[in-house]
Amino acid sequence: MLAMDYRGPYRVRTTDKPMPRVEHPRDAIVRVTRSCICGSDLHLYHGMVPDTRVGMTFGHEFCGVIEEVGAEVENLKAGDTVLVPFNIACGQCHFCRQGLYGNCHEANPAATAVGGIYGYSHTAGGYDGGQAEYVRVPYADVGPVKIPDWMDADDAVLLTDVVPTGYQAAEMAGIQRGDTVVIFGAGPIGIMAARCAWLFGAGRVIVFDHLDYRLDFVRQYGPAEVYNFREVDDVVVFMKKTTDGLGADVAIDAVGGDAKGNALHTLFGVKLKAEAGSAIALHWAINSVKKGGIVSIVGVYGPTGNMVPIGNVLNKGLTIRANQASVKRLLPRLIEHVREGRIDPKAMITHRVPLEEVADAYHLFAAKLDGCIKPVLIPNGGR
Amino acid sequence: MAVPARRPAAPNRIVPAEVLGWGVDAEPDNDPTWPMRDRAGDPGPHWPRPALQRTEVKILQSIEYARRPAVFGTAVPPRGLSGVVRRAAFRWSESSWLHWLLLMGADRVNVIEGVADDLAKARIPNIPAEMGARAEWAHNRGGLFRKIAVAGAAAAVIAAAIRRRRV
């Protein structure tokens, strides 16, 4: 079968790989019909995630058709069309039972701190991902959800990560009616966090980025007040001034380790890899939020450490909330939002690319070319 | 310190009540620990475990685990020099910088092994294509020419330096 094949930082291609097989009685094999490239895939692509092995297939946002199920999978059968949450979760451990499906303790031998994630290095369990014609789906009786007849596959594929992560960013922010929410990053997650902040009753939604085309998009889609941080002398002073000197009620870091905006962080976090990615978005979030406020982190960082003003977290009495999205927990509500038209996921898709052109799609997305916001790979001709 | 003067209302200020779906999920009791404190049905540290996956490949396991998780990926088993380094890395916990630094080092060694693998199979990797040169050509031709010029200049400087050293 054809699959994306990581060859090293900034280098990917497609290769013929062996078909995945059922390795556990709760596995399924899914024929992939849509598979996105996620902003967090770019951390892998840039060589920032430890234990990313040459030959691995990325891809944790995918949907498709069940081809085969293991002996213990009773709720799915061959031919079902499913969307597959990016977290691999057993559904019965201490964490899954608390709704923390992104923190399952039975899916990743390599790290206790990280759950199992498709195609996200061996640090996240060593699973091949969905940027392929077929993919192995463990615990298939827990994660995959049948796609409703009325739902477009382009909407379904974005419910595997982007929509739940953006929604949980807003949920973790503990937004109260009338709150001012500042979001760092106008990538797909920041865009979705802006949309969802309103659902929780935000009074103002402010988004910072440095790419005008993305700011233009979120201005309409969120909607949101938008600012290019390169045109602002000091992001934190700007935020204080626009909130009567107090700061935002909540701040969301929707960027993670690839953040632009500070040469020091870029040098240490991205070029030298001496910290776990550039943490300037988190730095701004901590310093832009008001005393007693909440910082919600969904941007992805590596497992080592970052230079952030933790002293300000103490002195300001901040609450920091962070997690990989608990997709399974959130899906019922999110499907309802899509049906009611409150969230329009597929509007974010700017590029639909055959799997064979995966290298170009990665470069397009990473270099922010051609107005790219969300690229979707189409294996198997989308069928 | 004086409080900065308030900026005039931003021209793109939005009226919340006019936003589709405003407040439909507002939850005054949204607790900072949600959902971790939802302990209904929480089995504690002893839950009925899934069947254990069997494997014939080497699975590297964090020493912070009391037992191996039931299910795991087998995408790329450790092998070669990078595999030796990866195995060594797992002697230290996730809390150790050395653990992660060794894994990052193994990743870099693995890239060289990947090229060697290709060559051993009589395949010359098309590195420009793997780096998305076609997209760069289509959408950022000026940038592509700049990169080529910079790379060419760097190569010329290195060549000149080598030549001078030989003389």
Interface residues (C-beta under 8 A of the other chain):
Chain A: R7 G8 P9 Y10 R11 V12 R13 E23 H24 P25 R26 G47 P50 D51 T52 R53 V54 G55 M56 T57 E72 I88 C90 Q92 C93 H94 R97 Q98 G99 L100 H105 E106 A107 N108 P109 A110 A111 T112 A113 G116 H122 T123 G125 G126 Y127 D128 P138 Y139 E171 G174 I175 Q176 R177 G178 C196 W198 L199 F200 G201 A202 G203 R204 V205 R219 P223 A224 E225 V226 V237 K240 K241 T242 D244 G245 K273 I294 G302 P303 T304 G305 T319 R321 S326 R329 R333 H337 E340 G341 R342 I343 E357 A359 D360 A361 Y362 H363 L364 A366 A367 L369 D370
Chain B: V3 P4 A5 R6 R7 A10 N12 R13 I14 P16 V19 L20 G21 W22 G23 V24 D25 A26 E27 P28 N30 D31 P32 W34 P35 M36 D38 R39 G41 D42 P43 G44 P45 W47 P48 R49 P50 A51 Q53 R54 T55 I59 L60 Q61 S62 E64 Y65 R68 P69 A70 V71 F72 G73 T74 A75 V76 P78 S82 R86 E94 W97 W100 L103 M104 A106 D107 R108 N110 V111 E113 G114 D117 P125 N126 I127 A129 E130 M131 G132 A133 R134 A135 E136 A138 H139 N140 G143
